[in-house]
């Protein structure tokens, strides 16, 4: 039996709704809304925490910048940018994760594809961008605090930190991220095929 015949048979099936279908539907909708409120509150608290952290960075710079080089302020600036980028990704993900249980099949697939493409982008791009910002902040901070230290310390501390950060990223990319991307790509392909057959 090919897909078209299977689809016709499926659409021709009589739908037997349970007697309490309205309460079941209301319960599911309520669960969706509670879950979305929970994620929204979590994002709000995270945002407030990050705003407090950025304000604290400003206070630290204002209070302690004297006696420090520009690298000190630069490290705090990069940490602030890092937090802002993280918040952007957080809220963008929330906007895509908002679910509507009343959507028809095609719209639901479109939404699912958007979520999968966004998830793929966060794995392939955001992890590296986050790591580079973190690395830059740490390098600037180390440049400031290691001034006056031995040459071995001034070279060794940044070198070890660099190897650790990017070593972890490379290992993750070759193992865990590769598996995640393979699963996401398979899902994207399956959903696109299904969508094409529905639109045919």
N, C-alpha and C positions, 0 to 999 in steps of 0.2 A: 504494500500500500504506500503510495507516494504522499508527499506532504499535503498537496492540494486536496486529495481525497480524504486524508485524515482530518484536515481542517473542516471540510464540509460536514463530515460525520460528527465531529465534535460540536460544530455550531448547530447541528440539527437535533442534538440531544435535548430532551425536555429537562428543564431545571426545576428540581424539587427543593424549594426553600424550606428550611426548618420553621416551625411555628414561631419560634422566638428569634427569628433572623434580625429583627429590628434592634433588639437588645444586644445581640452579638455584635452587630455592626457598630452600635453606639459604644460598646465596650472597647472594641478595637480602635475606634477613632479616639476615644479617651486615652487609651494607652499610648497612641502615637503622640498626642498632644502633651501628655505628661513627660514622655521621653524627650520631646523637643524643648519643653520648658526647662528640663533638667540640664540639657546641653547648653541652652541659652544662659542659664544662671551660672554654670561653670565658666563659660566664656566671659561673662560680665565680671566675675570675681578675678579671673586671670588677667583681664584687661586692667582692672583697678590695681591689682598687685604690680603689674608691669609699669603702670603710670607712676605708682609710688616709688618703684625702683629707679625709674628715669629721673624723677624729682630728686631722689637721694643721690644719684650720680652727679646731678648739678650742684647739690649742696657739698658733696665731697670735693668736687673740683674747686668750688668757690672758697672752701675752707682750707684746702691743703695744696693748692696749685703753686703757691710760693715755695721756692726751693726745689721744685720739680721741673722737668723739661716739658716741651710740647708733647712728647710721647705719652705723658701721663694723661693729659686731656684727650689726646687722640684715642687712647685705649677706652676711656669712658664713653667717647662719642661712638666708637664702633660697637660697644656693648649696647648702647641705646638703639642704634640702627638694627642690631640683631634682634632685640626685643620687639621693635616695631614690625620687622619683617615676619617674625613668628606670629604676631597678632594678626597681620594681614592674611597669612595662610590659615590661621585658626578660623577667622570669620568667613573667609572664602569657602572653606570646607563646610562650615555650618550652613551657609546659604545653599550649597548643593545637597546637603544631607536632609534638608527639610522635605519630608515625605507627605504626599497627599494620597490617602487610600482610595479616593474616588476617581483617580486618573484612569483613562482607558489604556488598553494594552500597549498601543503604539507610543503614547506619551510616556508611559512608565518605562519602556525600553529606551526612549530618547534620554530620559532623566538618568537611567542606569548607565548609559554610555558616557554621559557627561561626567558622572561621578568616577567612573573607571579611568577616563582620560585624565581627570584631575589627580586621581590617586597615582597614576603613572608619572605625571609631571612632578608631583611632590617627591617621589622616590628618586627620579633621575636628575632633577634640578635642585630642589630645595635642600636636600641633604648636603650637597656640595657647597651651595651658596652659604648655608648656615655654618659649615665647617670653615670656610674661608674667612667669614666675618669673625668667628670665634678665634681663629688662628691669628688674624690681624690684630685683634684686641689684645691677645696675650703677648704677641711679639712687641707691640708698642709698650705695653706695661713692663715687660722684661727689659726692654731697652732702657727704660727709665730707672728701674730699681737695681739693675746690675751695674750701673755706672759706678766705677771705682772698684769693682770686683776684679778678680784675676781674669786673664784672657781665656783660660780654660772654662771658667764658669760662665763668662759672657757669651762664649760660643756654644758650650755644651748644653746649657739650659734651653735656649731656643731650638737647638738641633734635636734634642730628645723630644721636646714638645711637638715639633713639626713631624717627626717620624711617627710619633704616637697617634696624633690626630689623623694624618692622611693614611697611615698604615691601617688604622681601624676602618676608615672609609673604603679603602681598596679591598680589604678582606670582606667587609659587608657587601660591597658591590659584586664580588665574585661568588658569594655564597647566598646569604639570606635574600638580598635584593634581587639577585638573578632568579631565584625561585618565585618570589613575589611577582616579578615582571612577567615571567612565563605564564603564571596563572591568570594575571590580568589580561595579557594578550589573547589567551585562549577564550576568556569570557567575552572580550570585545569582538573577536571573530565570530563566536557563536551568536551573539546578540545581533550583529550586523547581518549575518545570514538569515536569521529569523525575521528581522525587519524587512529585508529584501523580499522574502517569500510572502510576508503579510501585505506588502505594497504591490506585489505582482498581480 
